[in-house]
């Protein structure tokens, strides 16, 4: 199992979509919100993901396809 922290940045049109829920359901990952800030025009979340590294990579690729900006914070 791998643990990774990523910062996800959401533009205005993506703030209300249940992306984190869909990510964990589609890819069977464990998530933990470390820190978040959501405003009217944008939002960001520092998210810990736990699961097989290949599955995390696939999930993050799907997140990027949704138009969300991903920055790796830490890999454990």
N, C-alpha and C positions, 0 to 999 in steps of 0.2 A: 504494500500500500504506500502511496505517495501522498504527501500533504504539500499544498502550494497555496500561497496567498497572492491574490491578484486584485488590481484596482480596475473596476469596470466603470466607465464613464458613459452616461446615457444622455443623449440629446433630448430636446423637448418632446418630440413625437414618440419617444421610446420609454418615457418615465412610467407610464401607467401599464405597460405590458408586464405580464408575470414571468419575466425571463429567467429569474433565478429558480423559481418553482419548476418551470419547464425544463431547465438544464438538469436539475437534480432528478426529475422524474424520467426524462428521456435517457439519461446516461447513468442512472443508478449511482449517483454521487452523494456524499455527505457534504453539507454546506454549513458554514457558520459565518454570520455577518459580524465582522470585527468592528467596523466603523462605517458610518454612512452620512451623507448629506444630500438632501433632496430639496431643490428649489423649483420655482415655477418654470424656468427655462432649461434647466439641466440638473443632473444628479450624479453622484458617484457612490460606489460601495467598495469597501475593502472586504473581500470575501475569501475565506479559507475553504478550499475544496480538498476532500479526501477520497481517494479511490485509486484504482490502477492507473499508472501514468499514461498508458495509451488511451484509456477512456477519458481521462482529464483532457488530453490533447484534442480528442475528437469533440468533446463538449465545448471546449474553448473555441475551436474552429467554427462550430455551429453558432456560438455567441457572436463571434466576429462577423459571420454572415448576416446576422440580424442588424448590423450597423453599430454595434457597441464597441467602443475603444477599450482595448485590454492592455494593461501594463503588469508585468510580473513584479511582485513586491519581494517575495521570498519563496524559495523551494526548500522543503525540509526532507 
